[in-house]
Each structure stands twice: as structure tokens, then as C-alpha cells.
């Protein structure tokens, strides 16, 4: 099917931003406590007042920048996401705007449409089945604790980390997600990342550096790895190597919520299977777009814009704000201000 010109397409897409939001989310108290450093309630700056998180959970997130909620997403939903991903890999469905990625070690001559050749799909906002993840009441009731009631889904991914080829390219370098985002304030942005199966250090679980969300955005670029690096896998160049690391061992349905300045990454998949997770970055509709020219984010801006214009076949027609407005979807609330 012939791709429409980006400019005309954006007018249609931007019209979607006002479409009806997801149904009202009812917040319910959670159970269980997590140990954390002592913090006075008046010092909360990374979470908003809510009746979902326990006091100990709020303290933990404030101190560490992440919070794992066990068994949050039901098995039935996980299976539906898995089924849709497999259909996408077989090209049985072709959602508009979806980006399908493969590992740098897979050459074009080897590529055939299958789950084994697809390492990630992102920007699935036009796939109704996968986008259900971003509107799940179980997810949104926690997201609202960080963003407030007007919530945008900004960036979507289903990650299919492959068995490592031996070149360690299945790793994801340590990075901060804010490097990719031209909107602020950072404290009103949160990622929800859900394990679709058991995940541990053998198949490349997330690794986080607790407390690094309290720092600033650091310069990112491609790491100098001998085996190669996947497209847009930028990493921090000068992080403190002695920082304590926590490896997040998770079961199917477990979900981690984390701040966009938290330094994190993932190790290589040393198993013969694929490691799946689904995620969305959410932001308050009160966030605003910023111009990243002249900042440490300018390198990712050039790369993202170049890829987008090549994808739409309309050179120099889209800028970074256009791209993020295309991705944004209002999932709860009444307005979008980006």
C-alpha cells in the first residue's frame, strides 16, 4: 500500500489525540511493604499523593527510582499480547506506523518473517490488541501515582530479546530513557515494563542503578562494542562503574515502574529461548515539548528524525515534535497539551 505523505498523514493522526479516553480507573490499596530509606512525607517529589501506593512503596520509589509490583498483569492478557506479536512477525497483521527491528547480527539475506528474526516492535499505538496494554486499569492505576490523572501513552515497545549470537549484541547498554524524550518535566514521566515470562540474569533481565534518578541527564552515544550495537542503543559514556547494581528477577505479569532518569540496561540472553517484555512510557498531559538542539540530546534527535523521514519516504518533512505527537495517545483524562 502506498504510504501517504507525512504532512498529510500527521493531520489525520493528530486528530486521534482527542479520541475518547479509557474508562475511569478505580484505585485500590495494595498490600505488602518494601523496606526503604527513611523519608518524611513532605519530602515526596517523585510520586504524587494517591491511595494506591503504600507509604513504604512511595518511600522506596522516592529513594531508588523504581518499584516492582508483583503479578500485576493477568496471564490471559499476556497471552493475547504474545499471540498478536506472533501475527505481526508472520506479517498476518500490519499495524500502521509500527517499527519492526532485528538484531544487528542478522543480515538481510537471512531475514524471513518470523518471531526468531524480530527482536523488537515499537510504536504499536495503531495496533488495538497490543495497545490494550497501555489502557489496562491495572497499569493505569499505578501510572497515575506518578503522572496525575491526565495520562498520555508516549512510547510503546514489545521486546523479544534473542539468544545471543556470541557477539553480545543482545545486551542493552546502561542508559537513561529521558535521553530519547523531548518533553518535560521528567518527574511526570514513568515507564511501565511488564515481564511476559520468567526473567532472570540468564536471559537478560533488567539491571538498575538505584538512586540515579536523582541525578542529571548524562551524555549518551553508541558504546564501542566489538560485536556491534543495535540501532539507537545509545549508552551513557561516563557513568560511575562502582555504583551498586540491582538485577530485577521477575515472573510473568510482574511490572516495574521506573523514572526516566534512572540508569538501567539489560544483559545478554545466554539461553536458547527468547525473552519477552512489553512496555509503555507514560507522561502527564501537562508535559511540554522542548527543543533539544544544542543539548546532549541533539545526536538522538538527528537519528530519530532521519529514520522517520526515510520510513515515510518524505525527506525533511517531519521534525522531532511531529514524531512524538504522532506517538502520543491520551489514555486517561480530557486533554493533551504537548
N, C-alpha and C positions, 0 to 999 in steps of 0.2 A: 504494500500500500504506500502510495506517495506521501512523504512527510509534508505536512503544511509548513509554511514559513513560520519561523519562531515568533516574529512580531504579532502576526495574526493569531497564532496559537495561544500566546500569552493572554490576549484579551479574553479568550474563552476560559482559560484556566483561572484567571483572576476572578472570573465570575463565580467560580466554585467556592471561593473563600467565604462567601456569605451563605453557603448552603446550611440547612438545619444542622444543629449540633447534636451530639449524642445525648441520650436521655439523662435525666438528673441522676447524680451519683449519691447514694446514701452511704454516709461514713459510719463504720462500726469500729468500736475499740478493738485493738489487737491484744493478744496475750503474750506473756513471756517477757523477760528482761534481758538486757545485754549490758555487760559491765563497760564502764567508760570513765573517763576522767571527770572530776568534779567540775560542774559549771552551774552558775546561777541562772535561773530562768530569764532574767533581764538581759543576759548576755547573748541570747539566741540571735544569730544573724544569717544563718544558712537554712533555717526552717521557719515556717510561718505557724502561727497559733492554729491548732487543729484538735479534733477529738479522735484522731486515728492513731497517731504515734503515741506510744507511752513516753513518759518523761525520760526513761533510760534510753529509749531509741533515739529521741531527739538529741540527747547529750552525746550519744555515740556518733551520730552523723555530724554534729557540730564539731566534734573533736577530730574525726577521722575522714569525713568527706564521702562516706559510702555507708550503705545499710542493706543487708541481705534479709529478705522476707522469704521464709521457707514455704514451699508448696503453695504458691500464690495462684498460678495459672493451672486450671484443670487439665487432666490428661486428654480429655476429648478435644479441647481447643488446640493443644499441642499437635495432636494427630491431624487435625484439619489443616494446620499450617504446613505440616510435613507433606501432606497429600498435594496441596496447592504448589508447594515448591517443586515437587517431582513433576507436576504437569508443566510448570514453567521450563524446567530443564529439558523436557521432551518436546518443547515448543507446541504443546497442545493448547496453551493459552499464552497470549502475548499482550500483557498489560501495557497501556500507553505510557511512555516515559520511563519504563523500567530499564535499569542498567544491570547487565549481566557480566560478571567478572570471572576470570580464570587465573590460576597461578602462573607466575612469570615463567615457570619451567615447562609449561605446556605450550608447545609450538602450534602454529596454525594448522600445520599438516596433520597433527594428531587429533585435532579438535573434532568431536562429534557431539551432537546434542544429548547430554546425559547428566545425571547427578554427579558422576565421577569427574566431569570436566568443568563443573560450575562451583566456584569457591565462595561466591557471594552474589546476592541480588540486592540492589538498593534502589531507593525511590519507588517503592511499591504503593504509593498513595492512590494510584488508579486501579489497584487490584483489590476488589471488595473483600475477598476472602482473607488475604494477608493483612489488609488494613484493619480488619476486625480487632487485631491485637491492640491497636492504638486507641480503641474505644471500649475495651473491656472495663467494666466497672471495677473489677479487682485491681486493675492497673491505675485507673484514673483517681481512685480514692486516695492512693498514696502520692501520685503526682501532684495533686492539689496541695499537699502539705509543703511543697517546695515552690510551686508556681503561682498559687492562688487559684480562684475559680474560673478565670478566663484562660483556657488552655489551647495552645497550638501544638500540633504534631509537626515537627520541623524536618526530621531526617529519619528515614526508615531503612532497616537492613535485616536480612536473614543471612547469617554467616554459616558457611559449610566448610569449616577448616579441614583441609585434606590431609591424608597421611603424608608425612614429609618425604620428599623425593631423595633426601640425603644431602641437599644443599641448604637446609634450614630455612627455606623461604616460607614455610608455614608460620613462622614467628611473626608477631606484630611488635614493632619497636615501642619502647616506652614513649608515651605522648600524652598531650592534654587535648581533649576534644574541642576546647574553645579555639584552638588554632584554626579550625575549619569554619568557625561560625562568625559571620559579620554582624552580629546583633548582641545587644547588651540590655540590662545588666546581667552579669554572669550568675549572680545568686538566684535569679529567677529562671534558670535553665537546669534541667535534670535529665539524665538518661535512665531509662528502664531497660534492663538487659536480662532476658529470661533464658535459662538453660532448657534445651529441648530433649536432653538426655543426661545421664551422669557425666559430669565433667570434673577432671582432676588434672594433676600435673602431667600424667602420661599422655592425655590427648589435648593438652594445651589450654589449661584453664586461665582465667584472667588473673593477673598479678597486679596488685595495687600498692602504692606507697602512701600509707595512711598519713593524713595531716597535710599533704602537699597542696590541697585545695586552698589553703590559707596563703599561699604564695602568689606570685605573679605569673602571667603568661610568658613562657620561655621561647626563644627562637627554635624553630623546627626545620629540618631538612632531611633528605634521604640519608639513611645510615650507609656507611661504606662496608657492606657485607659482600664477601667474595661470591656467594651463591646467587646474588641478585636480590632485588627488593621489588615487591609488588607495587603497582601503580597507586600513588597517593598515600603510601605507607610512610608518611613523614615521622620522624622521631626527634626527641629532644637531644640537643647536641652537648649540653653541659650539666646534666643532672648530677646530683650527689650520689655516687655509687655506693656509699656506705649507708644510705637510707634503709630503714627496715622495710622488708617486703612481706606482703601477705598474699598467699596463693588461695584463691577462692574455690574451694571444692564445693560443688553444687549438684543437686539432684534435679531431675526433670520437674519443671514447674517453679523451681526456686528463682527468685528475681532479685537482682541487685540494683539499687538506685544510687547513682553517684553524681557528684558535682563536676561541671565541665573543666575545672582546673585541676582535678585530681589526676596525678600522674599514674598511668596504668598501661598495660600491654598484655601480651599473651605469649606463651612459649610454643615450641614446635609440637606438632602432633606425632608422637612416637608410636602410635598404634596403627593398625591396618584399616581402621574404620574412619568415618567422617564424624566430626564434632560439630553439632548444630546449636545455634542460638539465634533468637530473634530479638530485635531491639528497636527502640524509638527514642529520639531526643525530643523532649517536650520543652516548651518555653511559654512564659506568660504572654498573653496577647498585648500586654503593656510594654513588652520589649520594643526596642527601636533599632533600626538599621544603622550601622556605622560605616564610614569609608575607611578601608584598611590600607589604602595607598600610603606609602611612606612608613609603614609599620612592619613588624616581623611577619605579618600575615600576607604580605604582598605576593610572596612566592606561591602560596597556595591559591590565591585569587587568580593569578595568571594561568595556572594549570587547570583549575576548575572551569574558568571561562573558555579556555582553549578547547577543552574536551567537549563542553556543552555545545559550542558553536559548530564543532566538527560533527557532533551527533545529530544536530538539527539541520546540518547542511546549509547554514545561513551565516557565513563568516562575519564576525564583528557585529552581530545583531543583538546579542544578549550581554548584559553585564551581570555582576555578581548579585545585585539586588533582585534582578529579574529571576535569576535561577532560584534564589531562596524563596521568593514569592510563589514560584511555581510549585515548590515542595510543600509549602505551608498549608496546613489544613486546620480549621477550627474544629476541635473535638468536644469542647465544653465551653459554654459561655455565650456571649452575644456579639462580640466584636473582635476585629483583628486590626491592629494598629501598625504593624511592622513597616 
